[in-house]
């Protein structure tokens, strides 16, 4: 049935242009021992970049404050330890996504023999990474 009404939908138009952030131009990201982060961009509500972890390496314990984090594993593997005493863990490989809720204390490791790389997207505000001394108490 064809549309016959006269109502119109108003669409908000952004004055901001679409931007491209080239891989070789990524900036060094917020540091956590045991991993290398690279920032593509950071806005008031969104952070995007990459994380690299060398074979057999583990990061320090940290959380992402108010940010909800999504990771997409591109290469290698990623193991995330979290929970009371760091006793819970998940593993992901190429093509897998991980979701880390806000304030979840965790550490990442690479259990493989090749450097791992994951794409990170964080939605939220405040500092993107807060390093801590250890996991949540058991």
N, C-alpha and C positions, 0 to 999 in steps of 0.2 A: 504494500500500500504506500503510495508516494506521500511525502510530507506535505501538508497543506496549511500549516499554521504560519503565523507571522512573527512568532517569538524568535529572538536571536540570542545566541549564547555569546557572552563577552569572554574573551580569552586574554589573560594577562600576558603581556609581551615583555620579555627581559631585555634590558639594555646592555647586559653583559655578553661578551662574545664567547664562543666556544674556544677552548684553549687546548693545545697539545703540549705534553710534557715528554720530551725525548729521553729515552733510556740513558744515553751517555751523559745527560745533563742533570741527572737526579742528584740531590744534595744529601750529604750524610745526615742520618736521622738521629733521634734521641738514643743515647747509648745505654745498653745493658750488657754487662760482661758476657762473652761467649757467643755473641751474634752481631751481625752488621745490618743496620736498618738504613734504607735509602728512602727519602721523601720525594714523591712526585709533586704533591701539593697538599696544603693544609688551609682550610677555610674555617669559618666560625663553627660549622657543624659537621665537617667531614675531613678526614685525614686519609691519604692514600699513598702507598709506597710498596717497597719490597723488603723482605728480610732474607738474609743468607746465613746459614749455619754450616760450619765446616764439619767434615766427617768425625764422628765420635764426640763432638763438642756439646756442652750443655750451657744454657744461659743462666744468668742469675735469676733469683726469684723476683717477680714484679707483678704489677697489675696495671690496668689502663683507666683507673679512676672512673669517671662518668661515661666513658666510651664503651659502646658495644663493638666488638671486633669480629671481623670475618677474615679468614685466611683461606686462600686457594693455593694448594701445593702444585707447583709447576714442575719441579724436578726434585729427585731424592725422596726423603721421607721426613716426617716431623712427628715427634712424640711430645705430648703435653702432659705434665704432671700437675696436679691440683688437689684441692680438697684437704681435709684435716690431716696434718702431718705430711702432706704431699702424697698421700697413699692412693689416690685415684689417677688413672692415666688413660689417654686415648692415643692412637696412632693413625696417621694419614699418609697417603702416598699420592703420586701424580694424578691429578683430576679430582681429588677429594677436597671438600670444603670443611672448615672447622668454624664453630661459633664460640666465642669467649664472652660470657656475660660481663657487664660492668662490675668492677671491684673484685673479680675473681683472681686471687693470687695464684700464679702458675710459673712454671719454667718450661722452656722448650729445649729439646735435644734432637740430635741427628744420629739415629742408630745405624746409619749406612756408611759405606765407604766412599760415597760421593757427596760433594757439597749440595746442600738442599737450598731451594729457593721457593718462596711463597709470596703471593700478592696479598697485601693487607689493605683492608678498608675499615675505617673506624668512624662511627657516627656518635657524636656527643660533643661535650665541651670540656674545657679545662685542660690540664696537662695530659698529653697522650700516653706517657709512661711514668710510673712511680716505682722505683726500685726499692725492695724491702730486704730485710735480713734473712728471711726464711719463709716456709709455707705457713698457712694458717695452723694454729695449735691443734694437736690431735685431741 
